[in-house]
């Protein structure tokens, strides 16, 4: 079968691997659509593991069912979670599934940028979700990234009536925008340095869309009745955004570091000032099973118009172009690879 083998962001090769063979309790899934995530292009993280087949935002059809699998059948339309928690450790039992050791060591193989994947027994047990008939394969590639956003918003208890500032209008920032709007948050300010993305943010319902190179504090106050933001979400890995977040949060506000920096970056925190003003800094990584279920329900109900975010649909033969588009981050939001089209 054909796979897109990642060496670096500028070197993605179409190679042949044997179609996976499955064992008892496992599934073989034919990948119909697979989204390229911004994290797939985090070169500092990916290159040290290369060459490898990436891709974790997948939707497909079950092609083979292993012995003792009775919950699924050939032909079922599914989303498959690449990481699954144990659900029994102290972290899972306290609701912190994304720091579970099992979650960090489970995956399907070889990766979603391939024609077929083998789903291990543990993923079959707790990481396979049947797709509602209302959900297309393309829409289903948003289940995982949307679930990550929902988890972040759930952790900070985002509420209607709050002012939300989103730093970064890539796929994560725009999904946060759409998810927040669907839950009644009406005042949402989005920043970026890309005019195309800022225009799209306005079209998707942002109250204001600001060029991040401006005096952000002043622009935010102008857009928000001379106040800073109740909640600031950092949805870009740009170091400058993390520093801006510290200056843009109002008293008793919350900063959510949804994105990450490179490992060598440290950000000075004004501890005394934040202590006096009751400002919280939080982080969010990944999605828990509850978030995935919520994402499916919201997509099924058409609460999140994710189709508006798809800018490119490519055959797997064009995977290198897909990575180039995502890495360059110009007039591109979501790139979907479709392994079984020419």
N, C-alpha and C positions, 0 to 999 in steps of 0.2 A: 504494500500500500504506500501511497505518497504521504510524506510528512514535510513540514517546514522546519528545518533544523536551524536553530539559532546559534550563531557564533558571536556576533555582536550586532549592534543596530544597523550597521551598513553591510552585513554579511549574513544573509538568511538564505539558505540553499534548499531546493527541493530535492529530497533524497527518498530512497526506497527502504522501507523496513518491512519485515514479515507482519502479516495481520496477526494481532495478538490471539493467543490461545487461552481460553478460560477454563477454570477449574470449578469444582463444586462450590456453590454459593455465590458465584460470580456472574457478571453480565458482560456481553460484548455490545457496545453501543455504536451505531453508525452516526457520526457527527454530521449534522446538517448545517449548523451555523455555529460560529465561534468568534466571539468578540476579542479584539486586541485591546488589552487593558494598558493604561499608562504605566502600570508597574512592570509590564512585560518589557518596557523600554528603559527601565532603571539599570543602566549599563553597569554601574558600580556594583550592583547586586547580582546581576545575571551573568556577567562575563566569567566570574570565577567558577561558575558551575557549567559553563559551556564546553562542548556543544550539547544542546538539549532541545527537546521539543516542548515549547511553552503552550499556553492556552488553558484558561480555567473558566471562561465564561461560555459554556457550551450548552447546546440543545440538540437532541437527536432522537433516533428511533432505536429500540432494542432489536438487535440483529440475532443474538443467540442468548439462551438462558441456561445457566449451569444447573447441575443436579441440586435438588433441595431448595431451589428458589421457587416459591409459590405465590409471591406477591405481585409478580410481573410476568408478562408474556411477550413473545416476539411481536413486534409492530407497535408496542406501546410508545407513545411520545413522552419524552422525559427531559427533565433538567437533572444534571448530576453535579453534586457538590464535590469539589476537589479535595477539600479538607473536612474531616468530621471529628467531633469531640468524643471522648469516652462516655460522657454523661454520668460518671460515677466518682471522679476525683474531687478533692476539696474545692478546686476552682470551678468546675462545672456545677457542683451542688450549691455554690454561692452565686451562680449566674455569670461567672467569668469564663465562659466557654472558650473564648479566643486565646486564652493563655494556657489552655490544656495541652499537656505534652503530646497526647495522642493526636490532637488537631494539627500540630506542627510536624507530625511524622507520617501522616496519611496522604495519599494522592491516588488518582487514577493514572493509568499509563497508556501510551507514552506521554500524552499531553493533548490538549484540544485542537492544536493545529495539525491534525492528522485525519485520515479518513475513518479510522475506528479507534476506540479506546477500550481497554479492559478495566472494568470496575471491580475492585477487590470486595471481598465479602463484607468487610466492615462498612464500606461506603454503600453497598447494596442495602445493608441493614438500616442505615440512618442518614444516607445522603442522596437518595434517589427520590425525585418528586415527579409524579404524573402531571403532565401539562393539561390544564383545562382546554376544552375545545376552542374557547374564545381567544386563546393565546397562540400567536404564530411562533415559529421557530426563531425568527429574528427578534421578536419582542422578548422571547424567553432568554436570550443572551444577556438581558439586563437584570435578570433575577439576582445574580450575585452582587453586581455593583450597587444596585438599588438597596439590597439588604444591608450592605455595609453602611450606606448613608442612613438608613432607618435606625440601625444600631447606634450610630453616633448621635442622632437626634433624640433617641430614647434615653441615652445615657445622660444627656444634659437637660432632659425634661423640657425640650423646646415647646413654647406655648404661644397661642394666639395673643396678640397684644404686644409681643416683644418686637424690638427692631433687630433684624438679623443682618449681619454683614458677612458676605462670603468673599474671601480673597482667592481669586482664581476662577475662571469661567470655562475650564475644560469640562470633561465629561462628569467628574465628581462634583464640581461646583454647580453645574447645571442640574444634575440629579438632586442635589441638596435643595436647589431653588424650587424645582417641581414638587419634591416631597413636602417641603415646608408650606408651599402654597396649598397643596391638597389637604393639609391639616390646619388651615385657617390662619397661617402667619401671613399678614398682608403687607407689611413694610419690610422689604428685602432689598438691600443694596449689594451690588455685585461689582467687583473690580477685576481688571485684567489689563494687559498691555496690548492685546490683540483686538483690533477694531471689529473684525468679523465676529469674534466671540461676544464682545460687548453688545453688538447689534442683536445677536441671537438671544442674549440674556434679556434684553428689553422685550423682544417678541414673545418670550416665554413667561413674561409677567414680572420682571424685576421692576421695583419702584424707581430705582436709579441704576445706571451703569457707568462707572467711573474709570477713567484711565488711571491705573495704579501709579503712574509716574508723576501725577499731580500731588498737591498738598492734600493727602488723603484725609487727615483729621479735619481740615477746613471744609473739604467737599462733603464729608460725612455729616458734619454739623448742618451744613446748608440743606442737605436732603432729609434731615431728621430733627427739625425743630430745635436746632442748636444743641443737640445732645449727641453723645457718642452711642455706640451700639450696645444693646443688652447682651447679645450673643455675637461673638466673632468666630467664624469658621475659617481655618487655613486649609484650603483645598488645592494648594500648589506647593511644590517642593522648593520654590525660590526662597533663598535665605532672607531676602528683603521682606517677604510677606510675613514671616514669623516675627520680625522686628516691628513691622507695621501693626500687627495684631496687638502687641503690648500697649500701643499708644491709642488704639481705637475703641477700647472696651470701657463702658460706663461703670460707675460705682455699682457694686453688688452684681456685676456682670460675670459672664463666663466666656473663656476662650477655649475652643476645641481645636486641638492640633489633629486634624483628620489626615493630612499628608505628613510626610516625613522628610527630614533633611538627609544629606549624606552623613555617614557615621562620624566624620571628623568635626562636624559643626556643633558648636555650643552657643546658646543664646543667653545673654545676661538677663536675669529677672530682677525687677525692682521690688525685692521682697518686702521692705518696709512699707512702701506705697500700696502694694496690693494687700498687705495685711490690714492697713488702716481702712482701705476701701472695700474690703470683703470680696476681692476678685478671685475667681477660681480658674485654674488651668487644668484642662482634662485632655485625654488622648482617646482615640478610638482606632482599633485595628480589627479588620475582618468582620465576619457576621456569625451570629449564633443561629441555631435551628429556628428559633422563634422569628428572627428577622427574615429568614428565607421564606417562611410560611407567610409572613405579612406581605413581603414583596410580591409573591405570587397572587395573593388576594387583591392587592392594590392594582396590579397589572391586569388581572382578570376583569376588574370593575372599571378599567379604563380611566382610573384616577390620575395616572402618570402617562402623558402622551409621549412615550419613549421613541416612537417612530420618527418624531421630528428631530431627533438627535443623530439619526443614522445619515452619515454623509457619503460613505463609500461601501459598496458591496463588491467583494473581489473573489475570484477563484483562488484556490490554494497556490496555483502557479504564480500568482501575483503577490505572494506573501511578503516578499522583499519590499515591494512598493508600499504595502500596508504598513510595515514597520517604519519606513521612511516618512510616511505621512504622519503617523502618530508621534514619532520622535521630533519632527520639525514643528508640529503643533501650529500650523498656519490655518488654512481654511479647511479644517478637519475637526470633527468631534468624535464620532464613533465609526470605526472601521470594522466590518464584519467579513470574515473569511468563510467561504462556502465550499468545503472540500469536494463535493460531488457535482460541481458544475465546471464546465470548461471555460 
